[in-house]
Amino acid sequence: MRKILIATTNKAKLKEIKIGLKPLLKQKIKLLTLTDVGVEKKPEESGKTFCENAKIKAEFYAKKTNLPTLADDGGLIIPYLNNEPGIRSRRWLGHKATDEELINYTLERLKNVPEKNRVAYLQVCLCFFNPKTQEIFFEEESIEGFIAKKPSNKATFGYPFRALFIVKKFNKYYDDLTEKEHQQINHRFIALKRLIKQINI
């Protein structure tokens, strides 16, 4: 059976990617996780963009396992804060920061900042690398919104910034979207839908 490795240790992200890759299951392609292949070591994410980091991860794990690998990188961009946290979204306060700490820090950085300057984007870049053919594909997507002045009551573990992110299309907290609304705007799903059309293993 043909196999694809999903290179992430984030459980929330892994769940989303598996949902987005469901069409591949009809092609008799098995989806594997890093736990399945027993790889614990992580690459240094030294890229300057989401796509550079996604490529670093995809190539690293593909070469470790000799499996076609899908990796992604993404985060929050706040133009008012010089596009912070950007590629450091998960590491803004260091690797050990909790979701709550990241939420509180974001609110503190934007304290008393008016709504017009609270514009923000959730951005993602997917990278698929096949070590056998050396084929590499990228897809990028983003969601436009703004940062609320207080967090929602439905925070999703592993996605701290969604608790603060008001989606412009629906004028609702990301975490308050219905399943149907979430399917419409989820940038990872949208990018995966395009990427699937390029995957040939």
C-alpha positions, -999 to +999 in steps of 0.1 A: +000+000+000+012+035-008+019+057+022+022+094+031+037+106+063+021+136+081+049+154+098+034+171+128+033+165+165+004+190+171-027+168+177-052+195+167-033+201+134-029+163+128-067+159+131-074+187+106-048+174+081-063+139+083-097+152+075-084+173+046-066+142+032-096+119+033-100+119-005-066+101-007-080+072+013-102+063-016-070+059-036-057+032-012-032+056+003-024+050+040-017+081+062+011+077+088+021+098+117+055+105+133+044+082+161+037+054+136+072+056+122+089+061+155+106+094+147+110+118+176+139+140+165+129+174+151+146+197+126+157+232+134+131+255+119+156+281+106+135+294+076+125+330+073+091+322+059+063+297+066+071+279+033+108+277+041+100+260+074+075+237+059+101+226+033+127+220+060+103+198+079+090+179+049+125+171+036+139+163+070+112+137+078+111+123+042+148+116+043+146+101+078+118+076+067+121+075+029+084+082+027+065+109+008+059+135+035+035+164+041+045+191+065+031+226+071+040+258+089+018+286+098+007+311+123-006+346+131+004+378+114-004+411+129+007+440+107+005+465+136+031+445+154+055+445+124+039+412+113+046+394+146+045+367+157+048+353+122+070+323+119+076+325+157+039+321+165+042+289+185+076+300+199+067+337+205+074+332+242+096+301+239+088+265+233+073+259+267+047+287+266+011+276+272-019+286+251-031+308+279+003+326+281+003+333+243-033+346+245-025+369+274+007+382+258-011+390+225-037+410+244-011+428+264+008+438+232-024+452+217-037+468+249-056+500+241-050+496+203-081+505+183-099+480+162-087+495+129-052+486+139-060+451+151-062+436+116-046+401+115-042+371+093-039+334+100-016+320+073-004+285+064+020+269+039+019+232+031+048+214+016+047+179+001+080+162-007+085+128-024+121+116-017+118+089-045+110+114-073+124+146-056+090+162-065+081+191-042+049+211-041+037+241-021+003+256-013-004+287+007-036+301+021-047+327+047-078+339+066-084+376+072-097+389+105-088+410+135-078+404+171-106+407+197-101+425+230-109+394+250-107+357+243-136+335+233-151+310+257-144+280+234-106+280+230-093+251+209-062+234+226-032+237+203-046+267+185-043+296+210-047+325+185-080+312+173-094+322+207-087+358+198-093+358+161-125+373+147-130+360+112-139+389+089-162+368+066-186+359+095-176+386+121-174+357+147-146+343+168-129+315+150-138+291+178-175+301+176-178+291+139-202+264+131-188+233+114-202+245+081-186+279+085-153+264+095-152+242+064-157+273+043-128+293+056-103+268+071-071+278+053-055+244+059-085+226+043-085+250+013-047+246+007-050+208+011-077+206-015-054+222-040-024+202-029-041+168-033-045+174-070-007+176-074+002+145-053+011+115-073+028+086-055 
